[in-house]
Amino acid sequence: MTDGAFVSPFAVEDPQALAATERAQGGLARSIARLVDACVRTRVDDATLGTTAEAVDALTARLLEVAQDGPLGIETSSDGRLRDHANPMVGLRNPLAPPLLVTGDDEGTTTCTFTLGAAYEGPPGCVHGGIVAAVLDQVAGSVPARLGRPGLTAYLSTTYRRPTLLGHEHVCRARVDRVDGWKTFVRGEIRDGQDRVTAEVEALFVVPRWAREHLAPPTGDAIDVPSTVDAAKGDTTP
């Protein structure tokens, strides 16, 4: 919802020290992500599986020696911006997160180039449909954040055109369709290396009531683009 889109109201006491911690946290997450991939693909013998499980359990206990209770929430990063490091799609500290790097502009367009491996398999050789939808949700959800209107997903309509293949590079793009007050309507798609659409999305993101006091009131449509998204879905404000 907010990953890097907003400057934190809290000062960072020692940015260099925090940056070093973030590098270590990110390195651990990437190592565990490789472990997850190896866990899916390994063909070692039963004894090795057992001893490896014991070693992993020991490392887990070591990490839990100093750990917070409950979810991570939003944190101030070393660059002074608010980030959700536990985000399962882009979180620095989350080994579940696929290697997504979402970029965008201030006109309401976001882009992400990605390749997913064995841990994200659904149908044989293909990315799981839920992961496809999650990628679309993340990239499309970055659009309102870029416009200064970070919102929660009110609806996400995904159409699957063809398989999104594992191990192949794909590009996901999303753009603002229209803005209506606290609501941002977004369209997007995933394309393969031959520029074929594998999945499309139409989505609505709404700024939650509790966040509106921290944002400037909307003054009308931010971008004048005719909408083909059905806006007659009722008030979906969280």
Buried (B, 14 or more C-beta within 10 A) or exposed (E): BBBBBBEBEEEBEEEEEBBEEBEEBBEBBBEBBEBBBEBEEEEEEEEEEEEBEEEEEEEEEEEEEEEEEEEEEBBBBBBBBBBBBBBEBBBBBBBBBBEBEBEBEEEBBBBBBBEBBBBBBBEEEBBBBEBBBBBBBBBBBBBBBBBBBBBBBBBBBBEBBEBBBBEBEBBBBBBBBBBBBBBBBBBBBBBBEEEEEBBBBBBBBBBEEEBBEEEEEBEEEBEEBEBEBEEEEEEEBE
